[in-house]
Amino acid sequence: MSLHLELLNPEQLAAVTLPDEHGLILAGAGSGKTRVLTTRIAWLIKGGRTVPARVLAVTFTNKAAREMLTRVTAMLPANPRGMWMGTFHGLANRMLRSHFRDAGLPQAFQIMDSQDQLALVKRLAKGLNIDEERFPPRELAWFINANKEEGVRARDVTVTDENMRRMADFYAAYDEQCQKEGVVDFPELLLRSYELLKRNEILREHYAQRFQYILVDEFQDTNRLQYRWLKLFAGAGAKYFCVGDDDQSIYTFRGAHVGNMADYEREFKVQKVVRLEQNYRSHGNILDAANALIANNRNRLGKNLWTAAGKGEPVRVFEGESDSDEARWIVEEVQALNRDNTPLSQMAVLYRSNAQSRVVEHSLFSRGIAYRVYGGLRFFERAEIKHALAYLRLVALPDDDNAFIRVANFPPRGIGARTMEQLQDAAKQAGKSLFAVAAGSKAATFRALIETLRNETQGLPLKEVVEHVVEKSGLKEHYKTEREGADRIENLDELVNAAAAFTEDDREVESGEAADPLTAFLTHAALEAGEHQAGEGADALQLMTVHSAKGLEFDVVFMSGLEEGLFPSEKSVTERDGLEEERRLAYVAITRARKRLYLSHAQTRMLHGMTRYAMPSRFLEEIPNNLMKWLTPRFQKQKAFTPDFSRQTRTTVQNKPPRDVGGFRIGQNVVHAKFGSGVIIDAEGQGGDARVQVNFGSHGVKWLAVAVANLKAA
């Protein structure tokens, strides 16, 4: 069995054959990091430098762990039995099984998945008479998990107010209940393992003596507790080999701490930082674009990707008049590439927010192109959308029993399974619908809500019907209480956009002239939900968020929605280091592309059923002109105008010559006493008749007379 060291490039070889010292391997996208990691393990074992039982190798997914083990096994003459290789949680579980008594656990302790954990939280909250409206179970579960992942027990929670005290008390009661039942959640595995080693010096010394070499994959994704757990094995002189890419750290929202890499380099006095910069995936122009973009981040360990594959094609940029125009262009380009023999499965459309998929899906559906939403559901199949559609179906037809069953108790309103059984029995006996027999039961308030929604939406335009029902159903308010509810609310807003964009032509084509707008729209939703999601193995276009794209690669990548407030997100501009993480996200997206990269944005985009004017993303400004090919001349001319991106409010500046009007100019950032910050997008008139058109973001676009507008330069 050969290690094929001759096939490694000089940097890969230096990493694999690193002497007995701590190493930090900065492995750029597509640089062969898995090959380096697995060859390093095989080199240590095959060369007699260690035995399998003295190796600890940690990664983040079971799939990655299995792939690593398969590769290592293939390079060795015998099965490397005794090696500890797996995920953080898997290895912590292995340790707790071996030392269950010391860890204070029953021998057959059970692990709860997220659904099991939520069920326990709900059961415990009910038993403690905790108000679910004030303390939603999902929020309580998130609070517990977030604290555990930081290594914080209930007794150590910093209590700042009464709500925090109540949650800390619940956390303590939850831990006590878990102990009684002999169950652990996922974060508990690592925390319990850490606490066990921390307090038990004999065990800590045992494992420190055992593990001679510790190798860590995707080190940029470790959280603080995982790093602290790893450091516990350092006592007896173990050598650490940490592989990661700080430029691809995109999971802060999951607790990842990119600073662990710099901390490791400092705390372990790492002498050798090996940079794997040769990329085996992408053409040169794509890599140069990625390098130029990420160079704008200040806190980097630093590296520069390159390839021997040549420059390849330029990065193509498209500006659509609207989000629908952008989606149509993407689909037409996909069709053209497919006709030129690029498989659909080798093309991906990436977006920052899940809600963006709706308009692309609609265009794909209209053209009959097979697609697959990777790592998620198609727009009309998402739970929050199905809930909203169920309310709309009841508004259109109250006798729809399936819709009634779906949302009678969602958001929760005290209508339990027993009540629903009684209603179904009564409906069956009377030969009526659930809605018809609900009066006088515990579901009477829900029936009254539907009647109110029906009355309040009579005669309203379709967009206003959908907007009103989404708001008054309580769905939005419910999702505001969820830690991860922002995406669901964005999707509900996108449903309003879909209704606003639903035309008379759509209505006639899909439902005929006789159908009322709401019924036609619901038919449209059902049709789009029921078709065109490709089956497993079928050739299909890939749709996904940038987060979901991490670790994947495609011949062709479309990065859509590159607009200020969308990518980078509006929230990131105000958060500490938020903009740097958004830039890392864009870097990850760019480096998914092998042969062709498309960047697109729209002048206008639907938001909350209203048209929002958008400014091209600052990320487009950070990629050199010579790497790009402009598919829309208007934007190429606009490159001469470089706006000050220090403010949140942005808009597209039309192709007009810069000129002064009343002391102001097009493209200038301004502040208004009432409407706040804005950007001038048009101007006309002279003297006392001078006026400017300003986009104020959430306050919309307004024409203001300069003489009386109380407008100031920002």
C-alpha positions as CSV (number, residue, x, y, z in Angstrom):
1,M,0.0,0.0,0.0
2,S,1.6,3.3,-1.1
3,L,1.0,6.7,0.3
4,H,1.8,8.3,-3.1
5,L,3.8,11.1,-1.6
6,E,5.2,11.9,-5.0
7,L,1.7,13.1,-6.1
8,L,1.6,15.8,-3.4
9,N,2.6,19.4,-4.1
10,P,5.4,20.9,-2.0
11,E,3.1,22.5,0.5
12,Q,1.0,19.4,0.9
13,L,4.1,17.3,1.4
14,A,5.4,19.7,4.0
15,A,2.2,19.4,5.9
16,V,2.0,15.6,5.7
17,T,5.6,15.1,6.8
18,L,5.6,17.8,9.5
19,P,8.1,16.9,12.3
20,D,6.9,16.2,15.9
21,E,5.6,19.7,16.6
22,H,2.3,21.5,16.6
23,G,1.1,22.4,13.1
24,L,-1.5,24.8,11.7
25,I,-2.6,24.0,8.2
26,L,-4.4,26.9,6.4
27,A,-6.2,24.9,3.7
28,G,-7.8,27.0,1.1
29,A,-10.9,26.0,-0.8
30,G,-10.2,23.1,-3.2
31,S,-6.6,22.7,-2.0
32,G,-6.9,19.0,-1.1
33,K,-7.2,19.3,2.7
34,T,-8.8,15.9,3.2
35,R,-6.0,14.2,1.3
36,V,-3.4,16.0,3.4
37,L,-5.2,15.0,6.7
38,T,-5.7,11.4,5.8
39,T,-2.2,11.0,4.3
40,R,-0.7,12.5,7.5
41,I,-2.4,9.9,9.6
42,A,-1.3,7.1,7.3
43,W,2.3,8.5,7.2
44,L,2.5,8.6,11.0
45,I,1.2,5.0,11.4
46,K,3.0,3.4,8.4
47,G,6.3,5.0,9.2
48,G,6.2,3.5,12.8
49,R,6.0,6.9,14.4
50,T,2.8,5.9,16.3
51,V,0.2,3.2,16.5
52,P,-3.6,3.6,15.6
53,A,-4.6,3.6,19.3
54,R,-2.6,6.7,20.0
55,V,-4.3,8.8,17.3
56,L,-7.3,11.0,17.9
57,A,-8.9,12.5,14.7
58,V,-11.9,14.8,15.0
59,T,-14.2,16.2,12.3
60,F,-17.7,17.7,12.2
61,T,-19.9,15.2,10.3
62,N,-20.3,11.4,10.4
63,K,-20.0,11.5,6.6
64,A,-16.6,13.2,6.8
65,A,-15.4,10.8,9.5
66,R,-16.4,7.8,7.4
67,E,-14.6,9.1,4.3
68,M,-11.5,9.8,6.3
69,L,-11.5,6.3,7.8
70,T,-12.0,4.8,4.4
71,R,-9.1,6.7,2.9
72,V,-6.7,6.0,5.8
73,T,-7.6,2.3,5.7
74,A,-6.9,2.1,2.0
75,M,-3.3,3.4,2.6
76,L,-2.4,1.0,5.3
77,P,-1.6,-2.7,5.1
78,A,-4.0,-3.6,8.0
79,N,-7.2,-2.1,9.4
80,P,-6.2,0.7,11.8
81,R,-8.1,-0.7,14.8
82,G,-8.1,1.3,18.0
83,M,-7.9,4.7,16.4
84,W,-10.3,7.3,17.8
85,M,-11.8,9.0,14.7
86,G,-15.2,10.7,14.7
87,T,-17.2,13.8,15.4
88,F,-16.9,15.8,18.6
89,H,-20.2,14.4,19.8
90,G,-19.4,10.8,18.7
91,L,-16.1,10.8,20.5
92,A,-17.6,12.4,23.7
93,N,-20.3,9.7,23.7
94,R,-17.6,7.0,23.4
95,M,-15.8,8.4,26.4
96,L,-18.9,8.7,28.5
97,R,-19.9,5.1,27.7
98,S,-16.5,3.9,28.9
99,H,-16.8,6.0,32.1
100,F,-20.5,6.3,32.7
101,R,-20.2,5.9,36.5
102,D,-17.6,8.7,36.8
103,A,-19.8,10.8,34.6
104,G,-22.8,10.2,36.8
105,L,-24.8,8.4,34.1
106,P,-26.6,5.1,33.9
107,Q,-24.8,2.5,31.7
108,A,-27.6,2.5,29.1
109,F,-28.1,6.3,29.0
110,Q,-30.1,7.4,25.9
111,I,-29.4,10.3,23.6
112,M,-32.2,12.7,22.7
113,D,-32.4,14.2,19.2
114,S,-33.8,17.7,18.8
115,Q,-37.4,16.5,18.6
116,D,-37.1,14.3,21.7
117,Q,-35.6,17.3,23.5
118,L,-38.4,19.6,22.4
119,A,-41.0,17.1,23.6
120,L,-39.3,16.9,27.0
121,V,-39.1,20.7,27.3
122,K,-42.8,21.0,26.5
123,R,-43.7,18.2,29.0
124,L,-41.7,19.8,31.7
125,A,-43.0,23.4,31.0
126,K,-46.5,22.1,31.2
127,G,-45.8,20.4,34.5
128,L,-44.3,23.6,35.9
129,N,-47.2,25.7,34.7
130,I,-44.9,27.8,32.5
131,D,-46.7,30.2,30.1
132,E,-45.8,29.0,26.6
133,E,-46.7,32.4,25.1
134,R,-44.1,34.1,27.3
135,F,-41.6,31.3,27.2
136,P,-42.0,29.3,24.0
137,P,-40.6,25.7,24.3
138,R,-38.3,26.2,21.2
139,E,-36.8,29.3,22.8
140,L,-36.2,27.5,26.1
141,A,-34.5,24.6,24.3
142,W,-32.3,27.1,22.3
143,F,-31.4,28.8,25.6
144,I,-30.3,25.6,27.2
145,N,-28.3,24.4,24.2
146,A,-26.6,27.8,23.6
147,N,-25.5,27.9,27.2
148,K,-24.2,24.3,27.2
149,E,-22.2,25.0,24.0
150,E,-20.5,27.8,25.8
151,G,-19.8,25.5,28.8
152,V,-22.3,27.3,31.1
153,R,-24.4,25.4,33.6
154,A,-27.7,26.7,35.0
155,R,-26.0,27.9,38.2
156,D,-23.5,29.9,36.2
157,V,-26.0,31.8,33.9
158,T,-25.6,35.5,34.2
159,V,-29.1,36.7,35.4
160,T,-29.9,40.2,34.2
161,D,-33.6,40.3,34.7
162,E,-36.7,38.3,35.8
163,N,-37.1,36.6,32.5
164,M,-33.5,35.4,32.5
165,R,-34.0,34.1,36.1
166,R,-37.0,32.1,35.0
167,M,-35.2,30.6,32.1
168,A,-32.1,29.8,34.3
169,D,-34.5,28.1,36.8
170,F,-36.1,26.1,34.0
171,Y,-32.6,25.1,32.7
172,A,-31.8,23.7,36.2
173,A,-35.2,21.8,36.4
174,Y,-34.5,20.5,32.9
175,D,-31.1,19.1,33.8
176,E,-32.6,17.5,36.9
177,Q,-35.3,15.8,34.8
178,C,-32.8,14.6,32.3
179,Q,-30.7,13.1,35.1
180,K,-33.8,11.3,36.6
181,E,-34.7,9.8,33.2
182,G,-31.2,8.9,32.3
183,V,-31.2,10.9,29.0
184,V,-28.8,13.4,27.5
185,D,-29.2,15.9,24.7
186,F,-26.4,16.5,22.1
187,P,-24.8,19.5,23.7
188,E,-24.7,17.6,27.0
189,L,-22.5,14.9,25.5
190,L,-19.6,17.3,25.0
191,L,-20.2,19.3,28.1
192,R,-20.4,16.2,30.4
193,S,-17.3,14.8,28.8
194,Y,-15.4,18.1,29.3
195,E,-16.5,18.3,32.9
196,L,-15.6,14.7,33.5
197,L,-12.0,15.2,32.3
198,K,-11.7,18.6,33.9
199,R,-12.5,17.3,37.4
200,N,-11.0,13.8,37.2
201,E,-7.2,14.2,37.0
202,I,-6.6,10.5,36.7
203,L,-8.8,10.1,33.6
204,R,-7.4,13.3,32.1
205,E,-3.9,12.1,32.5
206,H,-4.9,8.7,31.1
207,Y,-6.2,10.2,27.9
208,A,-3.4,12.7,27.6
209,Q,-0.9,9.9,27.8
210,R,-2.8,7.8,25.3
211,F,-3.3,10.3,22.5
212,Q,0.1,11.1,21.0
213,Y,-1.2,12.8,17.9
214,I,-4.4,14.9,17.7
215,L,-5.7,15.9,14.3
216,V,-8.6,18.3,13.8
217,D,-10.5,18.9,10.6
218,E,-12.5,22.1,9.8
219,F,-10.9,23.8,12.8
220,Q,-12.4,27.2,11.9
221,D,-15.9,25.8,12.8
222,T,-15.0,24.8,16.4
223,N,-16.8,26.6,19.2
224,R,-15.2,27.7,22.5
225,L,-16.2,24.5,24.4
226,Q,-14.9,22.2,21.6
227,Y,-11.5,24.0,21.7
228,R,-11.4,23.8,25.5
229,W,-12.2,20.0,25.3
230,L,-9.3,19.5,22.8
231,K,-6.8,21.4,25.0
232,L,-7.4,19.0,27.9
233,F,-5.3,16.3,26.1
234,A,-2.2,18.5,25.9
235,G,-0.8,17.7,29.3
236,A,1.5,14.8,28.3
237,G,3.0,16.4,25.2
238,A,0.6,15.4,22.4
239,K,1.2,17.0,19.1
240,Y,-1.7,18.9,17.5
241,F,-2.3,19.1,13.7
242,C,-5.2,21.5,13.1
243,V,-6.5,22.0,9.6
244,G,-8.9,24.8,8.6
245,D,-9.6,28.0,6.7
246,D,-10.5,31.1,8.6
247,D,-11.8,32.6,5.3
248,Q,-14.5,29.9,5.3
249,S,-15.7,30.5,8.8
250,I,-19.5,31.1,8.3
251,Y,-21.2,29.5,11.3
252,T,-21.0,32.2,14.0
253,F,-24.8,31.7,14.4
254,R,-24.1,28.1,15.4
255,G,-21.5,29.2,18.0
256,A,-18.4,28.7,15.8
257,H,-15.5,31.0,17.0
258,V,-13.1,31.9,14.2
259,G,-10.7,33.3,16.8
260,N,-9.9,29.7,17.9
261,M,-7.4,29.5,15.1
262,A,-5.4,32.6,16.1
263,D,-5.7,31.5,19.8
264,Y,-4.3,28.1,19.0
265,E,-1.4,29.5,17.0
266,R,-0.5,31.8,20.0
267,E,-1.3,29.4,22.9
268,F,0.5,26.4,21.5
269,K,3.4,28.5,20.1
270,V,2.9,27.0,16.7
271,Q,6.2,27.3,14.7
272,K,5.0,26.0,11.4
273,V,2.0,27.4,9.6
274,V,1.6,25.6,6.3
275,R,-0.5,27.4,3.7
276,L,-2.2,25.2,1.1
277,E,-2.9,27.8,-1.6
278,Q,-2.9,25.7,-4.8
279,N,-6.5,25.2,-5.8
280,Y,-7.5,22.1,-7.9
281,R,-11.1,23.2,-8.5
282,S,-11.5,26.6,-10.1
283,H,-10.1,28.6,-13.0
284,G,-7.9,31.6,-12.3
285,N,-10.3,34.4,-12.8
286,I,-12.7,32.9,-10.3
287,L,-9.9,32.5,-7.7
288,D,-8.6,36.1,-8.4
289,A,-12.1,37.4,-7.8
290,A,-12.3,35.4,-4.5
291,N,-8.8,36.6,-3.4
292,A,-9.6,40.3,-4.2
293,L,-12.9,40.1,-2.3
294,I,-11.6,38.4,0.9
295,A,-8.6,40.7,1.0
296,N,-11.0,43.4,2.3
297,N,-11.3,41.5,5.6
298,R,-9.0,42.8,8.3
299,N,-8.7,39.9,10.7
300,R,-7.2,37.1,8.5
301,L,-4.4,34.7,8.9
302,G,-3.8,35.3,5.2
303,K,-3.4,33.2,2.1
304,N,-3.8,33.6,-1.7
305,L,-5.4,30.9,-3.9
306,W,-3.9,30.1,-7.3
307,T,-4.2,27.4,-9.9
308,A,-2.2,25.9,-12.7
309,A,-5.4,25.5,-14.8
310,G,-5.3,28.8,-16.5
311,K,-7.4,32.0,-16.2
312,G,-10.5,30.5,-17.8
313,E,-13.6,32.7,-18.6
314,P,-14.3,36.0,-17.1
315,V,-16.8,36.4,-14.2
316,R,-20.1,37.4,-15.8
317,V,-22.3,40.1,-14.2
318,F,-25.9,40.8,-14.9
319,E,-28.2,43.5,-13.6
320,G,-32.0,42.9,-13.9
321,E,-34.6,45.5,-13.8
322,S,-36.5,43.4,-11.2
323,D,-36.1,40.2,-9.2
324,S,-38.4,38.5,-11.7
325,D,-36.2,39.8,-14.6
326,E,-33.1,38.4,-12.8
327,A,-34.8,35.0,-12.3
328,R,-35.8,34.9,-16.0
329,W,-32.3,35.6,-17.1
330,I,-30.8,32.9,-14.8
331,V,-33.3,30.3,-16.2
332,E,-32.6,31.3,-19.8
333,E,-28.8,31.1,-19.2
334,V,-29.3,27.7,-17.5
335,Q,-31.2,26.5,-20.6
336,A,-28.5,27.7,-23.0
337,L,-25.8,26.0,-21.0
338,N,-27.8,22.8,-20.8
339,R,-28.2,22.9,-24.6
340,D,-24.4,23.2,-24.8
341,N,-24.1,19.9,-22.8
342,T,-23.6,21.2,-19.3
343,P,-25.7,18.9,-17.1
344,L,-28.3,20.6,-14.9
345,S,-26.8,18.8,-11.9
346,Q,-23.5,20.7,-12.5
347,M,-25.2,24.1,-12.2
348,A,-26.2,25.7,-8.9
349,V,-28.2,28.9,-8.1
350,L,-27.0,30.3,-4.7
351,Y,-28.8,32.9,-2.6
352,R,-28.4,34.5,0.8
353,S,-31.9,34.0,2.1
354,N,-34.3,31.0,1.6
355,A,-37.1,33.3,0.7
356,Q,-35.2,34.3,-2.6
357,S,-35.8,30.8,-4.0
358,R,-39.5,31.5,-4.7
359,V,-39.1,33.8,-7.7
360,V,-36.5,31.5,-9.2
361,E,-38.7,28.4,-8.6
362,H,-41.6,30.2,-10.3
363,S,-39.5,30.9,-13.4
364,L,-38.2,27.3,-13.5
365,F,-41.7,25.9,-13.1
366,S,-42.9,28.1,-16.0
367,R,-40.2,26.7,-18.2
368,G,-40.6,23.1,-17.1
369,I,-37.0,22.8,-15.9
370,A,-36.3,20.1,-13.2
371,Y,-34.7,21.4,-10.1
372,R,-33.9,20.3,-6.5
373,V,-33.7,22.5,-3.4
374,Y,-30.6,21.3,-1.7
375,G,-30.8,21.0,2.1
376,G,-34.3,22.3,2.3
377,L,-37.8,22.4,1.0
378,R,-39.2,24.1,-2.1
379,F,-40.9,27.3,-1.3
380,F,-44.5,26.1,-1.3
381,E,-43.6,23.0,0.7
382,R,-42.2,24.9,3.7
383,A,-44.2,24.5,6.9
384,E,-44.8,28.2,7.5
385,I,-46.1,28.6,3.9
386,K,-48.3,25.5,4.2
387,H,-49.7,27.0,7.4
388,A,-50.5,30.3,5.7
389,L,-52.0,28.6,2.7
390,A,-54.2,26.6,5.1
391,Y,-55.6,29.8,6.5
392,L,-56.2,31.2,3.1
393,R,-57.9,28.0,2.0
394,L,-60.3,28.3,5.0
395,V,-61.0,31.9,4.0
396,A,-61.8,30.8,0.5
397,L,-63.7,27.6,1.6
398,P,-64.3,27.1,5.3
399,D,-65.4,23.5,4.8
400,D,-61.8,22.4,3.9
401,D,-61.3,19.9,6.7
402,N,-57.6,19.2,5.9
403,A,-56.8,22.9,6.2
404,F,-58.9,23.1,9.4
405,I,-57.0,20.2,11.0
406,R,-53.6,21.7,10.0
407,V,-54.0,25.1,11.7
408,A,-56.8,24.8,14.2
409,N,-54.2,24.7,16.9
410,F,-51.4,26.5,15.1
411,P,-50.3,28.8,16.6
412,P,-51.2,26.9,19.8
413,R,-54.5,28.0,21.2
414,G,-55.4,25.1,23.5
415,I,-57.2,22.8,21.0
416,G,-55.8,19.4,21.8
417,A,-56.0,16.0,20.2
418,R,-59.0,15.0,22.2
419,T,-61.0,18.1,21.1
420,M,-60.1,17.3,17.4
421,E,-61.3,13.7,17.8
422,Q,-64.6,14.9,19.3
423,L,-65.0,17.4,16.4
424,Q,-64.3,14.7,13.8
425,D,-66.8,12.4,15.4
426,A,-69.5,15.1,15.5
427,A,-68.8,16.1,11.9
428,K,-69.1,12.5,10.7
429,Q,-72.3,12.0,12.6
430,A,-73.9,15.2,11.3
431,G,-72.5,14.8,7.8
432,K,-71.0,18.3,8.0
433,S,-67.5,19.9,8.0
434,L,-65.3,20.5,11.1
435,F,-65.9,24.2,10.7
436,A,-69.7,23.7,10.7
437,V,-69.7,21.8,14.0
438,A,-67.0,23.9,15.7
439,A,-69.4,26.4,17.3
440,G,-69.9,25.6,21.0
441,S,-66.7,23.6,21.2
442,K,-63.2,24.5,22.3
443,A,-62.5,25.3,18.7
444,A,-65.2,28.0,18.6
445,T,-62.6,30.8,19.0
446,F,-60.7,29.4,16.0
447,R,-64.0,29.3,14.0
448,A,-64.7,32.9,14.9
449,L,-61.1,33.9,13.8
450,I,-61.8,32.4,10.3
451,E,-65.1,34.1,10.1
452,T,-63.5,37.4,11.0
453,L,-60.7,36.9,8.4
454,R,-63.4,36.1,5.8
455,N,-65.3,39.3,6.6
456,E,-62.3,41.6,6.8
457,T,-60.9,40.5,3.4
458,Q,-64.0,40.7,1.4
459,G,-63.4,42.8,-1.7
460,L,-59.7,43.4,-1.0
461,P,-57.1,42.9,-3.7
462,L,-55.3,39.5,-3.6
463,K,-52.1,40.9,-2.2
464,E,-53.9,42.6,0.7
465,V,-55.9,39.5,1.4
466,V,-52.8,37.4,1.8
467,E,-51.0,40.2,3.8
468,H,-54.0,40.5,6.1
469,V,-54.4,36.8,6.7
470,V,-50.7,36.2,7.3
471,E,-50.7,39.0,9.9
472,K,-54.0,38.4,11.7
473,S,-53.7,34.6,11.8
474,G,-50.9,35.0,14.4
475,L,-48.3,33.2,12.4
476,K,-45.9,36.1,12.2
477,E,-46.2,36.8,15.9
478,H,-45.7,33.2,16.7
479,Y,-42.5,32.9,14.6
480,K,-41.1,36.1,16.2
481,T,-40.7,34.0,19.4
482,E,-38.6,31.4,17.7
483,R,-34.8,31.9,17.7
484,E,-34.6,30.7,14.1
485,G,-38.0,32.3,13.2
486,A,-36.5,35.2,11.0
487,D,-36.2,32.9,8.0
488,R,-39.8,31.8,8.4
489,I,-41.0,35.4,8.6
490,E,-39.0,36.2,5.4
491,N,-40.8,33.3,3.7
492,L,-44.2,34.6,4.8
493,D,-43.3,38.0,3.4
494,E,-42.3,36.4,0.2
495,L,-45.7,34.7,0.0
496,V,-47.2,38.3,0.0
497,N,-44.8,39.1,-2.8
498,A,-46.0,36.1,-4.7
499,A,-49.6,37.3,-4.4
500,A,-48.6,40.8,-5.5
501,A,-46.9,39.4,-8.5
502,F,-49.8,37.1,-9.4
503,T,-51.3,38.5,-12.6
504,E,-54.6,38.2,-14.4
505,D,-52.8,36.2,-17.0
506,D,-51.6,33.7,-14.4
507,R,-55.2,33.5,-13.1
508,E,-56.6,32.8,-16.5
509,V,-54.0,30.3,-17.6
510,E,-54.1,28.2,-14.4
511,S,-57.7,28.4,-13.2
512,G,-59.8,29.9,-16.0
513,E,-61.7,33.2,-16.0
514,A,-64.4,31.9,-13.6
515,A,-62.0,31.5,-10.6
516,D,-61.8,34.4,-8.1
517,P,-58.2,35.7,-7.5
518,L,-57.7,33.9,-4.2
519,T,-58.9,30.5,-5.5
520,A,-56.7,31.0,-8.6
521,F,-53.7,31.8,-6.4
522,L,-54.2,28.8,-4.2
523,T,-54.4,26.7,-7.4
524,H,-51.2,28.2,-8.5
525,A,-49.5,27.4,-5.2
526,A,-50.8,23.8,-5.3
527,L,-49.5,23.3,-8.9
528,E,-46.1,24.6,-8.1
529,A,-45.8,22.5,-4.9
530,G,-46.8,19.4,-6.8
531,E,-44.4,19.2,-9.7
532,H,-40.9,19.6,-10.9
533,Q,-39.0,18.7,-7.8
534,A,-36.6,16.2,-9.4
535,G,-36.4,12.7,-8.0
536,E,-33.2,11.3,-6.5
537,G,-30.6,10.7,-9.2
538,A,-32.4,12.7,-11.9
539,D,-30.5,15.5,-13.7
540,A,-31.7,18.7,-12.0
541,L,-30.6,22.3,-11.4
542,Q,-29.5,22.8,-7.8
543,L,-30.9,25.6,-5.7
544,M,-29.5,26.4,-2.3
545,T,-28.5,29.0,0.3
546,V,-24.8,29.9,0.4
547,H,-24.6,28.2,3.8
548,S,-25.9,24.9,2.3
549,A,-23.3,25.1,-0.5
550,K,-20.3,24.8,1.9
551,G,-18.3,21.8,0.9
552,L,-19.9,21.4,-2.6
553,E,-18.6,22.4,-6.1
554,F,-20.2,22.8,-9.5
555,D,-19.1,23.6,-13.0
556,V,-21.4,26.6,-13.1
557,V,-22.5,28.8,-10.2
558,F,-25.0,31.7,-10.2
559,M,-24.7,34.0,-7.2
560,S,-28.0,35.9,-7.2
561,G,-29.3,38.9,-5.2
562,L,-26.0,40.7,-4.8
563,E,-27.6,43.9,-3.4
564,E,-27.0,46.0,-0.3
565,G,-29.3,44.9,2.5
566,L,-29.6,41.4,1.0
567,F,-26.0,40.3,0.5
568,P,-24.5,41.6,2.6
569,S,-27.5,41.4,4.8
570,E,-28.9,44.6,6.4
571,K,-28.4,43.2,9.9
572,S,-24.7,42.4,9.3
573,V,-23.8,46.0,8.6
574,T,-24.6,47.0,12.2
575,E,-23.2,43.9,13.9
576,R,-19.7,43.6,15.2
577,D,-17.7,41.6,12.6
578,G,-21.0,40.9,10.8
579,L,-19.8,42.4,7.5
580,E,-16.6,40.3,7.6
581,E,-18.7,37.1,8.0
582,E,-20.9,38.1,5.1
583,R,-17.8,38.6,3.0
584,R,-16.6,35.1,4.0
585,L,-20.0,33.8,2.9
586,A,-19.5,35.5,-0.5
587,Y,-16.0,34.0,-0.7
588,V,-17.4,30.5,-0.1
589,A,-20.0,31.1,-2.8
590,I,-17.5,32.2,-5.4
591,T,-15.1,29.3,-4.7
592,R,-17.9,26.7,-5.3
593,A,-17.5,27.4,-9.1
594,R,-15.2,25.4,-11.2
595,K,-15.5,26.8,-14.8
596,R,-18.1,29.6,-14.8
597,L,-19.3,32.1,-12.3
598,Y,-22.3,34.5,-12.7
599,L,-23.0,37.4,-10.4
600,S,-26.4,39.0,-10.6
601,H,-28.5,41.6,-8.9
602,A,-31.7,43.6,-9.5
603,Q,-32.6,47.3,-9.6
604,T,-35.9,46.5,-7.8
605,R,-37.0,43.7,-5.6
606,M,-40.4,42.9,-4.0
607,L,-40.3,43.2,-0.2
608,H,-43.5,42.9,1.9
609,G,-45.5,43.2,-1.3
610,M,-43.9,46.5,-2.2
611,T,-41.2,47.4,-4.7
612,R,-37.8,48.1,-3.0
613,Y,-35.1,50.0,-4.9
614,A,-31.7,48.3,-4.5
615,M,-28.1,49.3,-4.7
616,P,-25.6,46.8,-6.1
617,S,-23.7,45.0,-3.4
618,R,-20.4,46.5,-2.2
619,F,-18.9,43.1,-2.9
620,L,-19.3,43.8,-6.7
621,E,-17.2,46.9,-6.1
622,E,-14.5,44.8,-4.4
623,I,-13.8,42.6,-7.4
624,P,-11.5,44.1,-10.0
625,N,-13.0,45.3,-13.3
626,N,-10.6,43.3,-15.4
627,L,-11.9,40.0,-14.1
628,M,-15.5,40.8,-15.1
629,K,-17.6,40.7,-18.2
630,W,-20.7,43.0,-18.0
631,L,-23.8,41.5,-19.6
632,T,-25.7,44.8,-19.0
633,P,-23.9,47.9,-20.2
634,R,-25.8,50.2,-17.7
635,F,-24.0,48.8,-14.7
636,Q,-20.6,49.0,-16.4
637,K,-21.1,52.7,-16.8
638,Q,-22.2,53.0,-13.2
639,K,-18.8,51.5,-12.1
640,A,-17.4,55.1,-12.5
641,F,-19.7,56.0,-9.5
642,T,-18.3,54.5,-6.3
643,P,-20.7,55.2,-3.5
644,D,-19.8,55.5,0.2
645,F,-20.8,52.2,1.6
646,S,-20.6,53.3,5.2
647,R,-24.4,53.6,5.4
648,Q,-27.2,51.1,5.2
649,T,-29.6,52.9,2.9
650,R,-28.7,52.1,-0.7
651,T,-30.4,52.4,-4.1
652,T,-29.5,51.9,-7.8
653,V,-28.3,55.2,-9.3
654,Q,-29.6,55.4,-12.9
655,N,-27.3,56.1,-15.8
656,K,-27.5,59.9,-15.7
657,P,-24.6,62.5,-15.7
658,P,-23.7,63.6,-12.2
659,R,-24.9,67.2,-11.8
660,D,-25.5,69.7,-9.0
661,V,-29.0,70.8,-8.2
662,G,-29.4,73.2,-5.4
663,G,-26.1,72.2,-3.9
664,F,-26.9,68.4,-4.2
665,R,-25.8,65.8,-6.7
666,I,-27.0,62.4,-7.9
667,G,-25.4,59.6,-5.8
668,Q,-24.9,61.8,-2.7
669,N,-25.7,60.4,0.7
670,V,-28.1,62.8,2.6
671,V,-30.1,63.0,5.9
672,H,-33.6,64.2,6.3
673,A,-35.1,65.2,9.7
674,K,-38.1,62.9,9.4
675,F,-37.1,60.2,6.9
676,G,-33.5,59.6,8.1
677,S,-30.6,58.6,5.8
678,G,-31.0,58.3,2.0
679,V,-29.3,58.4,-1.4
680,I,-30.2,60.9,-4.1
681,I,-31.2,58.9,-7.2
682,D,-32.5,61.7,-9.5
683,A,-32.6,65.5,-9.6
684,E,-34.2,68.2,-11.7
685,G,-35.0,72.0,-11.9
686,Q,-32.9,75.0,-10.9
687,G,-33.1,77.7,-8.3
688,G,-36.3,77.7,-6.3
689,D,-37.8,75.0,-8.5
690,A,-35.0,72.5,-7.8
691,R,-36.0,69.1,-6.4
692,V,-34.3,65.8,-5.8
693,Q,-35.6,62.2,-5.7
694,V,-34.3,60.4,-2.6
695,N,-34.5,56.7,-1.6
696,F,-34.9,56.5,2.1
697,G,-34.9,52.7,2.4
698,S,-37.8,51.6,4.6
699,H,-39.5,55.1,4.2
700,G,-39.5,54.6,0.4
701,V,-38.6,56.9,-2.5
702,K,-39.6,60.6,-2.3
703,W,-39.4,63.7,-4.4
704,L,-38.4,66.7,-2.2
705,A,-38.2,70.4,-3.0
706,V,-34.6,71.5,-2.1
707,A,-35.7,74.9,-0.9
708,V,-38.0,73.6,1.9
709,A,-36.9,70.0,2.4
710,N,-34.5,70.5,5.3
711,L,-32.1,68.1,3.6
712,K,-28.5,67.9,4.7
713,A,-25.4,66.2,3.2
714,A,-24.5,63.0,5.2
